[in-house]
Amino acid sequence: MSTIQIYTDGGCIGNPGPGGWAFVAIENGGEEARKGAVRETTNNRMELTAVIEALEYVRGRSGMERESRVQIVTDSEYVRRGISEWIHKWIRNGWQTTDRKPVKNKDLWMRLNALQEPLSVEWGWVKGHSGNTYNELCDSLVQEAIRSLPAQDN
C-alpha cells in the first residue's frame, strides 16, 4: 500500500477577510501543488477548505481509495483535533458543542468527514512558520492565492 503525504494550509488577511488555501501532495518522489482564494472568509474556513480540496484531489485519482494511505499534515490544531477528536461528539450531540452552541463551519466539517470516511487517513500536525519546507511552501501559495484576487470596487 503506497502513501501519499499532503501538507495543507489556509489563511486570511483580516479575519474575516480575503483568504486563500493551498496543499502540496507528495508521492513517489513527485509533487503536486494546488491553491485557491475566496473574497470574504475566515482563517478556519480556509484551513478546512485546504484539507477538503486535498482529499477531493486524492479521491479524484483512480484507485486511490483502495490502494493508498493518506497522511495529511496541517499547522491547524483546529482541523487536526476537530476531525480526529471533536467531530464524533459533535455528531452525537446533533452538531452542537459541549456548551450547546451550534458547531461553526458545520457545512465544511460534514463535507470533510464524508471525504475522509472511505480513505485511510492519518492526521498530523506541524508548527506553522517553523521552517518545514512544505508548510512554508503552502503558506507562500496561500499568500499568492490571496494576492491573485482582483481588486474589489468600493
N, C-alpha and C positions, 0 to 999 in steps of 0.2 A: 504494500500500500504506500503510495507516494504522499508527500506532504507539501502543501502549498502554504507559504508563510506570507501573511499580509499585514502591513503596517497601515494604520489609518490615523487621520487627524481631521479636525474641524475647528473653525474659529470664526470670530466676528470682529468687526470694528465697531465698538459700542455693543451693548447687549440689552435690548435688541439693536440690530443694525444690519448692514450688508455683511453677508457671511459666505464662507467657502468650505468645501470638503475635499479630501483627497485620499487616495490609497495607492500603495505600491505593492504589487503581488510579485513574489519571488518563487520561482520554481525551475528546477533543472538548470540552474545557472543563468536563467533569463529573468528579466524584469518587465513588468507591465505597469504603467502609471496612468491613473485617471483622476480628473478633477472636475469640479463644478462650482457654481456660485448661485446665490439667491439674494435678491434685493433687500428683503427685510426678514430677519430671522433671529434666532438666539444661538449662542455658543453650543448649548446642549443639543439643540436640533441638528446642528451641523456635525457634531461628533457622532450622533446616531445615524445621520444620513451617510456619512463616510463608510460606516460598517455595513449598512444596508446596501449601498452601491457595490461594495466589495463582495458581499455574498451573492448579489444578483449576477455579478461578473462570474463568480465560481459556478453558480447554478446554470448559467447560460452556456457553459462549456460541456461538451459531450462526455458523458460518463463520469463527471466529477462527483456526483452524489454517491456512487458506489465504489469508486476506486481511490479516493483521496481523503486524507485528513486535512483539515484547515486549521492553521494556527493564526488567530487574529491577535495582533499586538497594538494596543491603544495606549495613549497617555491620559485617558479619561477614566478615572475610577467610577464616575457616574455610569459610564457604559459598561465597564467590566463587571462591577458589582451588581448593577441593575439587571443584566441579562443572566448572570450566573447565580445570584442570590435573591435579590428583591422581587423579581418578576413572579416567582412561584407564590409568594404571599399576596402580591397584588391581584393575581388571577383568583386565588382562593377568596379574597376579600371583595370581589366584584370590581376590580380596578380602583380600589381605594387604598390610600396609605394607612399605616397603623393609627394615625390620628384622624382617620375617616375623611380625609380630603381626597378629591379626585387625583389620580396619578397624572402628572404633567407629561405631555408628549405621548399620551396613550396610543395615538394612531401609529406613531413610529415604533413604539415598543411592540405592538401587536404585529406589525409588519416584520420587524427583526426576529421576533420569536418564530413566526411562520417560516421564514427563510432558513433559520438555523436548525429547525427540527429534523429534517432528513439527513443533515450533514453530521460528520464527526468533527465538532468544533472545539478547539482548546482556546481559552481566553487568557491572554497575557497582558501584562502592563509594563510600560517603560516610563520613567520620569521624563516629562517634556523638557526640551531645551537643555538636555544633559550631554549632548554630543553624540547620541546614537545616530548613525548615518541615515538610516531610513526614516526615523522620526523627524529628523531635521529636513530631509527631502520632502516629506509630506507637508511639514509646516511651510516650506517655501512654495510648494504647489498651491496650498490654501491661499497664501498671500497673493500669488499670481492670479488665481481664480477671482479673488475679490477685486483686484485691480482691473480685471478684464470687463467688469460690469460697466455698461455705458453710463455716462454722467446722467443724473436724474434732473429733469427740468423742475424748477420750483414755481 
